[in-house]
Amino acid sequence: MIVLLLTACAFFYAAFSGKAVYSAFVDGAMEGLKTAAKVVPYVAAALLLIGALRACGALAALGALLAPVTGLLGIPEELLPLLMLRPLSGSAALAELDLLIAEFGPDSYIVRTACAMMGSSETILYTIALYLGSIQVKRSRYILPIGLIAGLFSAIFAAFFCRFA
């Protein structure tokens, strides 16, 4: 019903405004394609980085290194691969979540916490690459550290609140 109402509003606006709505739509679509072409190299670089980290074992080594610290923060060791993949890639994080569900079951504390982490965090590096790449910003200043800190806090709070659920 809402889609029909929005379509009707757009139709009436186009009919009574006297503006060339179709040409404005085509111009916007062309600009969107140009933006997508600018962003593709940044996204490809991020996906290549994820594959390289996973293939060479750096992700597992980093997880073993961070386990004592995240244990103090209340984040289970089993969630470290997810915690490290989530800022990089949503699809890689979903694949990791699928492995956790298969291993621990959907109602376990580990999986509940993983789902809360997925829902309360963002693919930070992808988002930075997409938005800053599309407007050609070279220095991101504080965006990356603040985004990573926010992701860490979302994991801490997810572990805390899921412990009592």
C-alpha positions in Angstrom: 0.0 0.0 0.0 2.8 2.4 0.9 4.6 1.7 -2.4 1.4 2.4 -4.3 1.0 5.7 -2.4 4.6 6.8 -3.0 4.3 5.9 -6.7 1.1 7.9 -7.0 2.8 10.9 -5.3 5.7 10.7 -7.7 3.3 10.5 -10.6 1.3 13.5 -9.5 4.4 15.5 -8.8 5.8 14.8 -12.2 2.5 15.6 -13.9 1.9 18.9 -12.1 5.4 20.3 -11.6 6.3 20.9 -15.2 9.8 19.5 -14.8 11.4 16.9 -17.0 11.3 14.1 -14.5 12.4 11.3 -16.9 15.5 13.2 -18.0 16.3 14.0 -14.3 16.0 10.3 -13.6 18.4 9.4 -16.4 20.9 12.1 -15.4 20.8 10.7 -11.8 21.3 7.1 -13.0 24.3 8.2 -15.2 25.9 10.0 -12.2 25.3 6.9 -10.0 27.1 4.7 -12.6 30.0 7.2 -12.6 30.2 7.0 -8.9 30.1 3.3 -8.9 33.0 3.2 -11.4 35.1 5.4 -9.1 34.4 3.2 -6.1 35.1 -0.2 -7.6 38.9 -0.1 -7.2 38.6 0.7 -3.4 36.1 -2.2 -2.9 38.3 -4.6 -4.9 41.3 -3.6 -2.7 39.3 -4.3 0.5 38.2 -7.7 -0.8 41.8 -8.6 -1.8 43.0 -7.7 1.6 40.5 -10.0 3.3 41.4 -12.9 1.1 45.1 -12.4 1.7 44.7 -12.1 5.5 42.7 -15.3 5.6 44.9 -17.3 3.2 48.2 -16.5 4.9 47.0 -17.3 8.4 47.4 -13.7 9.7 43.8 -13.6 10.8 44.3 -16.7 13.0 47.6 -15.4 14.4 46.1 -12.1 15.2 43.2 -13.8 17.0 45.6 -15.8 19.1 47.5 -12.7 20.0 44.3 -10.7 21.0 42.6 -13.6 22.9 43.9 -12.6 26.4 42.9 -8.9 25.9 39.4 -9.7 24.6 38.9 -12.3 27.3 39.4 -9.5 29.9 36.7 -7.5 28.0 34.3 -10.4 28.2 34.4 -11.3 24.5 34.6 -15.1 24.0 37.6 -16.3 22.0 35.4 -18.1 19.5 34.1 -14.7 18.3 37.6 -13.2 17.5 37.5 -14.2 13.8 34.1 -12.5 13.5 35.3 -9.5 15.5 38.2 -9.1 13.1 36.3 -9.8 9.9 33.2 -7.6 10.5 35.0 -4.3 9.9 36.4 -5.6 6.7 33.6 -7.5 5.0 29.9 -8.2 5.6 29.9 -11.3 3.5 33.0 -12.8 5.2 31.4 -12.0 8.6 28.2 -13.7 7.5 30.2 -16.8 6.5 31.9 -16.8 9.8 28.5 -16.5 11.6 27.3 -19.5 9.6 30.2 -21.5 10.8 29.5 -20.5 14.4 25.8 -21.5 14.1 26.8 -24.9 12.6 29.4 -25.5 15.4 27.6 -24.2 18.5 23.9 -24.2 17.6 21.5 -21.3 17.1 20.5 -20.9 20.8 24.0 -20.8 22.3 25.6 -17.9 24.0 28.3 -17.7 21.4 25.8 -17.4 18.5 23.5 -15.0 20.3 26.5 -12.8 21.0 27.7 -13.2 17.4 24.3 -12.1 16.0 24.2 -9.1 18.4 27.7 -8.2 17.2 26.6 -8.5 13.5 23.5 -6.4 14.1 25.2 -3.6 16.1 28.3 -3.1 14.0 29.2 -2.0 10.5 31.7 -3.0 7.8 33.8 0.0 8.6 36.6 -0.3 6.1 34.1 -1.0 3.3 32.0 2.0 4.2 35.0 4.2 4.5 36.3 3.0 1.1 32.9 3.5 -0.5 32.0 6.9 0.8 35.5 8.5 0.9 36.4 6.9 -2.4 33.3 8.2 -4.1 34.2 11.8 -3.1 37.9 11.3 -3.6 39.0 12.1 0.0 42.6 11.1 0.6 43.0 11.6 4.3 40.3 10.1 6.5 41.7 11.6 9.7 39.8 10.1 12.7 37.1 8.1 10.8 38.9 4.8 11.0 40.0 4.8 14.6 36.6 6.0 15.8 34.8 3.4 13.7 37.0 0.6 15.0 36.5 1.8 18.6 32.7 1.8 18.0 32.9 -1.7 16.6 34.8 -2.9 19.7 32.3 -1.3 22.0 29.4 -3.0 20.1 31.2 -6.3 20.7 31.7 -5.7 24.4 28.1 -4.7 24.9 26.8 -7.6 22.8 28.8 -10.0 25.0 27.7 -8.3 28.2 24.0 -8.2 27.4 23.8 -11.6 25.8 25.3 -13.2 28.9 22.1 -12.3 30.8 19.6 -13.1 28.0 
